[in-house]
């Protein structure tokens, strides 16, 4: 039904632009500061990315995140 990941990033790390076709991603910033698209998020922020919306990620400072994807669809990610 869902998958959960805990991720750690060093300042300056990026992930390729991508989207989920059918899944929703929910990200909780546990520590640090990140950029998703044109917005900056920090500790305690909760971000919901609906299916079909491209996400461009960069860790501005060392950061940690909890990411939830529902439903769990391993082949749902498409690089942009």
C-alpha positions in Angstrom: 0.0 0.0 0.0 2.9 2.4 0.7 6.7 2.6 1.1 8.7 4.7 3.5 12.3 5.8 3.2 14.7 7.8 5.5 17.2 9.7 3.4 20.3 11.7 4.3 21.9 14.3 2.0 25.0 16.4 2.1 24.8 20.1 1.2 24.7 20.5 -2.5 23.5 17.0 -3.3 20.7 16.8 -6.0 18.3 14.2 -7.3 17.3 14.1 -11.0 14.1 15.8 -11.9 11.4 13.2 -11.8 7.7 12.5 -11.3 5.5 9.7 -10.2 2.8 8.6 -12.6 0.2 7.3 -10.2 1.7 7.6 -6.7 1.7 10.6 -4.3 4.9 11.4 -2.4 4.9 13.0 1.0 8.2 14.3 2.4 8.9 15.4 5.9 12.0 17.5 6.5 13.6 16.1 9.7 16.7 18.3 9.7 18.4 20.9 7.4 17.1 22.9 4.5 16.1 21.7 1.0 14.8 23.1 -2.2 12.0 21.6 -4.2 11.4 23.5 -7.4 11.3 27.2 -6.5 10.5 26.7 -2.8 12.7 26.3 0.2 11.7 24.0 3.1 13.2 23.3 6.5 12.9 21.2 9.6 9.3 20.3 10.3 7.9 21.1 6.9 5.6 18.5 5.2 5.5 18.5 1.4 3.0 16.7 -0.7 3.8 16.0 -4.4 0.8 14.7 -6.3 1.1 12.3 -9.2 2.2 13.8 -12.5 4.0 16.8 -10.8 7.7 17.0 -11.6 10.1 17.5 -8.6 13.5 19.0 -8.7 15.4 18.4 -5.4 18.5 20.0 -3.9 19.8 19.8 -0.4 20.9 23.3 0.6 22.5 22.2 3.9 23.1 18.7 5.2 19.6 17.3 5.6 17.5 14.3 6.5 14.1 13.4 5.2 11.3 10.9 5.7 9.6 10.1 2.4 6.3 8.2 2.0 5.0 7.1 -1.4 1.5 5.7 -1.8 0.7 3.4 -3.4 4.0 1.5 -3.5 4.7 1.2 -7.2 8.4 0.4 -7.9 8.2 1.3 -11.6 6.2 4.5 -11.2 9.1 7.0 -11.3 9.8 8.8 -14.6 12.8 11.0 -15.0 12.2 14.5 -16.5 
